[in-house]
Amino acid sequence: MQGSGEFIRGFTEYILLSILAKFDSYGYEMTKIIEEASQHVFSLTEATLYTALKRMTEENLIISNIIKNKKGMNRRVYTITPKGLSVLKEFRIKWSAIHQNLQTLVAGEFTYERDE
């Protein structure tokens, strides 16, 4: 979907943290997980992905290590930190209200008394 990164922009870090809470991963694999889990509705550009990973590393939400893959090539693998797990847990608590309010607003299911 063209421009689909826009839809998940504010949630990119939480999506990446959710992946890393399941298992350590590398950048390309995380983009594939997002695409497949969303049935190819969402995708991230390399720039968006690596900007988010850099920011998350600087905030100590994740760490990275260089490992050799099966072919002997170096690969940067990301791991969630205890701080990252805590941030993700807090977000998941708030997610239900965020989701419900977005649904109400986007679907036009709100009511509003206008002052006239």
N, C-alpha and C positions, 0 to 999 in steps of 0.2 A: 504494500500500500504506500503510495507516494506520500512523503512527509509524515509517516506514522510515528517517527521519533518525537514529534511535537506532542502527541497524545500522552506519552509517558514521561515527558521531560521532568516533571516534578517528582516522579517516582523512580527514576533510574537507579539512584543509590539504593533504595529499599529493595528493588528487584534484584540488583547485584548481590546485596547482603543476603537476600533469601536464597539465592543460588549457593553462595558460599557457606551458608549455614548448613546446607545439605552435604557439601563436599568441596574440597579445594578445586580450583579450576583456573583455566587460562583464558585470555581475552576472546580468542576466536570461538572457543567452546561456549562461552557465556552468550555470545551473540547467536549462536546456533540454538541454544536452549530457549532463548527469548523468542526467536522466530518459530521454532517448532511448537512450543507451549502455547503460543498465541495463534496457531494455525496460519502463520505467515501474515498476520495482521500488523504486528509490530516488528520493527527492526531498528537497530542502532547503527549509526555510522561509526567508523573507527575513531574519528575525532571525538565524538560524544562519549564513546566507551572509555577511551584512554584518558580523557580529561576527567571523567568521573572517577576512574581508578586512581589517578594521581591525587585528586582531591581527597579521596577516602584514605589513601595511604598517609597523606600529610595530617589528616585528622585522627590517625591511629585507629581507624575502623577496620582496616585490613593491613596485612603485611604481604610482601612478595619475596619469593625465593626463586633462584635460577636452578632448574633441574635439567637433566638430560632425558629426552624422550626415548622411545624404543629404537629410534633410528640414530641415536647418539647426538642429536642436535639439542642445543640449549633452548629451554622454554621457560618463560616467567610464569610462575604459578602463584595464585593469590589465595590467602587464607584469612578467614574472619578472625578478629581479635575478641577478647572478652568485652571490650568497649563496644565493638561493632554488634555483638550479640545483644548487648543491653539496649543499644539504640534501636535495633530491629524489634526487640520485644516491646519497647515503648510505642513504636509506630504501630505494631500490630494491635495493640490495645486501642489505639485511636482510630484504626482503619475502619471499623464498622460505622462509626459516626461520619467519617469523611465520605465513605462510599454512599451512605444513605443520603447525605446532604447533596452530594454531586448528582445523584440520581434525581432527586427532587428538582434541582435547579435545571439540569440539562433537559429533562423530560418535560419541563414546564408544568410540573405538578404542584407548584407553590400557589399560595394565595397571598394577596397583598391588598390592603385597604389603602386606596389613594386618597390623599387629602386634596379636596377640590375647593 
